Amino acid sequence: MKRSPTSEYADLVASRSRLVIVLLLVISAVVGAGAIVGTTGEGQIGQAGIDSPEQAALDRIEATYETDDTVVAQVVIRDEGGNALTRESLLKSLRLQQELRENESVNATLRDGTGMVGIENIVANVAYAQSSGSSAIANDSGNNTSVARQGQSSAPTLDQQITALESSTDEEVETYLSRILDPDASVPGNEPTQFLPTDYESGTTSADARTTLVFQQSPSSSTTTTESVNDAQLVISSLVEKRFDDAFVFGQGLIDAESSQAIGDTFIIITPVAIVLLLTVLTIAYRDLIDVLVSIFGVAVVLVWYAGIQGWLGIPSNSTLIAVPFLLIGLSIDYSLHVVMRYREAREGTLDTDDENVGRRDPTTSMRLGIAGVVLTLATAAFSTAVGFLSNYVSPLGSIQDFAILSGVGIVAIFVVFAALVPAVKLELERFFDRRGRDRHTPAVGVGSGRLNRVLSGTATLARRAPLVVIVLSLLLASAGTYGATSIDTEFNQADFIPQDAPSWMESLPEPFAPGEYEVSENLAYLSDNFRQRGERSEGQILIRGNVTAPALLTATDDVVRNTNSSGTVVVGSDGRATIESPTSVLRAVASENQTVADAIVARDIDGDGLPDRDVAAVYDLLFDVAPERASSVLYRAENGSYESARLIVGVQGDASAQSIARDVRDIALTIEQDAPVRAIATGGPVITAVVQSALFETLVEGFAITLGVILALLIGMYWWRYRAPGLGVVTLAPVLIALAWLLGTMSVLEIPFNSETVVITSLAIGLGVDYSIHVSERFIDERARHDSLAETLGTAIEGTGGALLGSAVTTAAGFGVLALALSPPLQRFGIVTGLSIVYAFIACVTVLPCLLVVRERVLTRVA
């Protein structure tokens, strides 16, 4: 009688187990060496770049404008219920600036020229000008000749500012503030109200908070490194805490530091719990320490392959790849349980074969029968899921291509390890104990008598007696989940990635488990509610091309500044005007300081709105003569003197989602286009982030659909080729889709967004769900060939495979669901979504799938 390929393969592993172990360990060492020899580095999810009008506009702005290519840290000083504008408080800020200048690590990162600026500098400049007999303030009708504007050499140094403010009395400082903050006065240089809260009452000399801007060199355009800039921000924060009772520093360095701390604290707290929980569940599932260790050994080898492949291929690490190791661990545990449990069934004689004399078998025969019975199922599951994930390689984004490669190759590694190495290792151990007379009598989970067996048997009975009821109920829940998914949030908000305060129970933990304090999230919320977040990546921009000298453009930009309300993401000041820097705002500011510019505007102002209504190019020319730096920040003048484009800089809320910011900035651009003969393109850091995230999300969803389509085609093809039953492919995939609908509905209820982050995680639902479904379908087909009774077929299939699936589901869901307690929001979402995807995949496969198989069986019987 000709033997099947699976039996031949099982004979090879069983008879050459030592050779298999040596060969695969050598291969594992070679593959794993890539983790040391290769290089991975850090990558970005949008690293491939997205060709878009927004990106082209930003590139154009960076190439033609005097962009402020700096990193901005904001120092916020608060005095709730009091006054943050007292002489003493302002002096503290000036001395802080002096201390920062004297600190080598901080000073090395500061921008040349003005590295720090706040309202304290403006007040000190006025005090210095007063002591030197100059005027630093003028009202709208006067010509202002500021000390700082008379020449850079005349600008007071920081030491002179401190001396001038120290020599001033509290009453004098109050007077300076009243003159500076007078709505009818103009202060050259920086507008003082930009350093005050958006709810500041115009004209008053007190405020409950203020901010100082610290400008640092951009690592992309200087010799300064990102690490040194971030470290400098940490130093600034420590010095601020020493000088002020209620103050904070906000910057990317602080965000990165707290994020790293949160991940570290999370793993310190959760890792022991997860390991103990994982080992406990594995011990309960296996009820044998040797099998637990063999399973962990297999998982470790798979992770070595994963790290090695990533190193050899030079694939950079990024947030998209976070799901891959967890996917591999979950599938590894599943494969291990199926191999071990099938061996146990063969060992105890509960695995039906064609042998007439079925009893307790020797280890070699048991492994031969166990592997022969499960290897084809493992191969089918591995091939389907690997090809499904590899289908994401069609994505134009490099990070998604990397995800496809590592997940696909990783699943192949799982099959190699658990279909060859682990069985060979277990067989050698079983032979070792058998020779020494050690009785290792451990039945498979769910097989025999016991509570779990009764539960699984009841599931089989329910599938046989009321399959349509179960199917209808599952579809109703899936429909509700699908409906809920239509309202699920798909926006990407950077604030969602900032660590939150630790729960109270964690704060009572002893060292070293006690978590640190996390304030960045609260500080960002306060900053967004009260100030304009600064920095090029934190601001929207609008590139205007066409007839930029048209008077209608000035009017249109002035209108959007006045009409933009505070209900959106654009920051609106206490005067009710949006914080938008434009040719209009620069013209008004320079005109308030320079009488020549003011007279030129008045001569051309027909409607009395303070803006020229004709001969705008001539006014622009005068603007470039008087204030070239400020003019070049919002206007681009070509070498022939023509004006080719204009730029708007839009202040936006830092804790708003990128998509919301992009929508509001685009609305402003559209309004300008409608009111002026120009083309306005919304761009800037948040807008580009929205474009990249939207493109990434669309790519992932497309890959999601492609993965499902490829897996369905493979399942239909394989079941047609092997059993001439293509319908089994549809039946096998159906529970996966139902579980996915349940998952999306639950995410909607829990308000977990379905964005570029979580769509990668939900791919676990496909990977694990398909794997679970194939095991159930294959076991059902295998048992159906041996039994005449449908009841016996269902009982044997569900009890034999369901136990292994339950062990796998509980182990992986418990082990990684504990991440829901993480301090890092991305890890929290990962734990919740991963745990739910595993639980739903298991429930669907042991309840819905048997019912579908029963209905299919009965339909085919009637047709026949």
GIFEN-V286538 format. One record per helix or strand of 3 or more residues. SS is the DSSP state (2 for helix, 1 for strand). FROM is the first residue (numbers start at 1). LEN is the number of residues. If there is no record, write none. Layout:
SS & FROM & LEN
SS & FROM & LEN
//
This chain:
2 & 5 & 11
2 & 17 & 16
2 & 34 & 4
2 & 53 & 12
1 & 70 & 9
2 & 87 & 16
2 & 104 & 4
1 & 116 & 3
2 & 119 & 13
1 & 137 & 3
2 & 152 & 3
2 & 158 & 9
2 & 170 & 11
1 & 185 & 3
2 & 192 & 4
1 & 209 & 9
2 & 219 & 3
2 & 226 & 18
1 & 247 & 4
2 & 252 & 35
2 & 289 & 25
2 & 319 & 30
2 & 363 & 32
2 & 398 & 38
2 & 451 & 15
2 & 467 & 19
2 & 494 & 4
2 & 504 & 4
2 & 520 & 11
2 & 536 & 3
1 & 539 & 8
2 & 551 & 13
2 & 583 & 11
2 & 595 & 10
2 & 616 & 11
2 & 628 & 5
1 & 635 & 3
1 & 643 & 10
2 & 658 & 18
1 & 678 & 7
2 & 685 & 39
2 & 727 & 23
2 & 758 & 4
2 & 763 & 22
2 & 790 & 32
2 & 825 & 39
//
